[in-house]
């Protein structure tokens, strides 16, 4: 079984289109989005329409919540004061740029999703969230302890937990033993399509492959592939400039962020 996961598009349509084209070549059984469709690159309406037209099951990210409900401001990450002001201007622009139908769509996206796959000799439960199982504003980084990750996996009662929000992909396979049952449980951040922070400016999405013939006590039963895709960052920079949002992210889009 092969599943594709995208997240944190942030209105970056050229990146989304490039990622989608690559996903189609790999022929996954299904595609899921972990949220943050809007607020950054300016193609907010187009990204929402793309996601809806492809019938991609999507979660609500913190930006989707903030923009959908028309908040004046909400928590978002930035490194400089110029980026902070960029965020304020983008939020203000989106109050009028989205229709009520699009805002309603963002409002009604689910916080989390669980998928249960029943194979002949075992079953696997996969949970999807944007930030963490507790909040779409929580940042779960690669240095998060195994104990904290297992706590979240227990909280949502899942074998595999997929997250977004940090824009930094990682995979941790955690060996654990409970009631004489030995198995690996997995915590995965799927990376960012439209605003990557993994050290270069390529988009990132994740392919999850599960060998249904193997149980979770086999480390090779779950394979995680991070796919990095080039797209036209110059087009995005020009589009942001045309919207008068400024140049605070020019270097970020050209070179990426570590």
N, C-alpha and C positions, 0 to 999 in steps of 0.2 A: 504494500500500500504506500502510495506517495502523495503527500499533501504539501501545498505551497502556502507560505505565510508572508504577508506584507504588512507594513505598519508605518506610521509617521510619514505620510505623504506630504502633508503641509502645503497643499495647493500647487504642487510641483508637477504639472501635467506632462512635460517632456520626460521627466524621470519615470513617472508612472507608465507612460506608453512604452518606453524602452524596456522596463522591467516586465511588463505584460507580454511583450513580444518574445522575450526570453523564456518566460514561463510557458508559453504555448508550445515552444519547441520541446520542452521537457515532459509535456503531457501528464501533469499530476491528476489524481482522482478528484481533487477539489482544491479551491483557493479560499483563504480566509484573510480578513484584514483586522488588525488589532487596534485600529483607531487613529485619531488625529488626521482627518482628511484635509482640514482647512488651516488657514492662517499662516502665511509666509510668502509664497511665491506668486500669489495673485490669480491663479486659475481655480478659485474656490468652486464656482458654479460648475465648471467643466469637470473637475475631479469628482464632485458629488454625482454628476450625471453619468460619468464613466463607471463609477462603482455600482450605481443603480442599474445601468444598462447591462452590465455583466452579471448581475445577480450575485454579487460577492457578499457573503455574510460578514458583517462588520460590527465591531464593538465601538463604544463611545470613549474617545480619548478626552483628556482634560481640555484641549482646545475645542473639540466638538461640543463639549458641555458648555464652556464659556461663551462661545460664539452662538450656539443654538439658543441659549437662554438670554442672550443680549447683555451679558455682564459688562460693566464699564472696564473692569480689569480682572485678571485672575493670575494665578501663579504660572509662570513660564520661565524657562532658563535663558540666560543671556550672559555674555562675558564682559561687555563694555557698556558704558552709558549710551553710546550711539545705538547699540543693539536693543537696549531697553526702550529707547525712544522709537525705534523702528517698530517694536512690538505694540506700543501704545497707538501709533499711527495705523498699523494694520488692523487692530481691533476696532478702532473708530471707523475705518473705511468699510469694514464688513457689516456694520449695522445697517447700511443701506444697500450693500452689494448683493446680499442674499435675499431671496424671496421668502415669504412666510412658509411656503411649502418646504423649501430647503432647510429652513431653521427647524421646522417640525420634524423633518427627517433626522436631523442631528439630535434633537431632544429625545427621540424615541429609540435611539440605538441602545442595545443592552450593555450593562456593565461587565458581564462575564458570560462565558459559554462553556459548557461541558459536553464532550463527545465520548460516548462509550462504544467501543468496538468489541463485539463478541466473536471470538474466533473459536474453532472447534474444541480446543483444550484449555483456553484461558480467555480473559478479557482484559482490555487496556482502557483506562480512562485518561483522556486528555482535557486539560483545562486551559482556557484562553482568558487573559486579562490584558489591560493596557499597562498599568503601572505595577500594582501588586494585587493580591487577593483582597486587600483591605481598602485601597484607595487608588484612583487613577492618577493621583499626584505623587505616589511613592516612587522613589528611584531605587531600583535593584541593580547593583553593579556586579561585575565579575568577582570582586573581592568580598561580596556578601558571604557570610559564613554558611557552611553546610547546614548547621543547626537552624539558622533562620529560614533557609530555603525549605528544609524538611517541615518546619512549622507551617509554612504557607501551603505546602503540598498536603499536609494533614488537614489544615483548615478547609481546603476546598475538596479534599478527598480525591486526589488525582495521582496518577503515576507519572504523568508528564505535564509540566507547566510551561506555557509559552507566554512571553511578555514583550512589551515594546517600551516606549516612553524615554529611555535613556539614549536611544539612537546608537547604542554600542552593542554589537552582537556578541554573544558568548553562549557556551554550552557547558554545563556541569553534569556529569553522571555521578550520582551519589550512591555508594553502596550502603545498604542498611539491612538490618535483621530485626524482624518483628514477629513475635510469637512463633519462633522457629522457621519463619519464612525469610529466605535470603533473596534479595532482588536489588536491581538498580532502579533508582528514580531519577528523573531528568528535569533540570531547570534550564530553559533556553530563552535568550533574548534574540528576537528575529532581526534586529537592526532597523535601519530607516531607509525608506525609498527616496524621500524628497529633501532630507536635511541631515545627511549622514555625519557622524562624529567618530568614525573608526580609524582616522588617520589619513584618508584620502577622500577625494570628492566623488567617488563612484557610488551609485545607489547600491543598497544591499537588500536582499530578500532571502528567505530560508526555505529549503526543501527538507522535509522530514520523511524519512523512509522507515517503515516498520515491517520487519519480517514476521509475518503472522505464524510462521512455523516455529518461531523461537519464543520462549517466555522471557519475561523481564529479568530473570536471573542470569540471562546471557547478555554480556555487555554489548555484543554486536547486534542485538535485536532491534536497536534504535540507531539510525544513522542520521546525522545532521549535516547539511551542506549549506554553507553561506555563499551566496552567489553575488558577485560584485559586477555591476553593469555600468558602462560608460553612457553618458547622454550629453546633450548640448547645453552645457552650463552657461555659455555666452547668451543663448536665447533667454534663459531665465534672468540673468543679470539685466539685460535690456528691457525685459518685461517689467521687472521691479522698478527700474528707473522711470519707465513710462507711466507708472502709477504714482510717481513722486514719493516713493517710500524711502529713497535715499540709497547710499552706497555702503551701509554698515556691514553688509554681508558679501560684498564683492570678493574679498580675499578668501572668505570661507567657501564660497562656491567655486572659486578657481583652484583652491589647494586642499580644501577639507580641514578638519579639526581633529587633533589627537586628544 
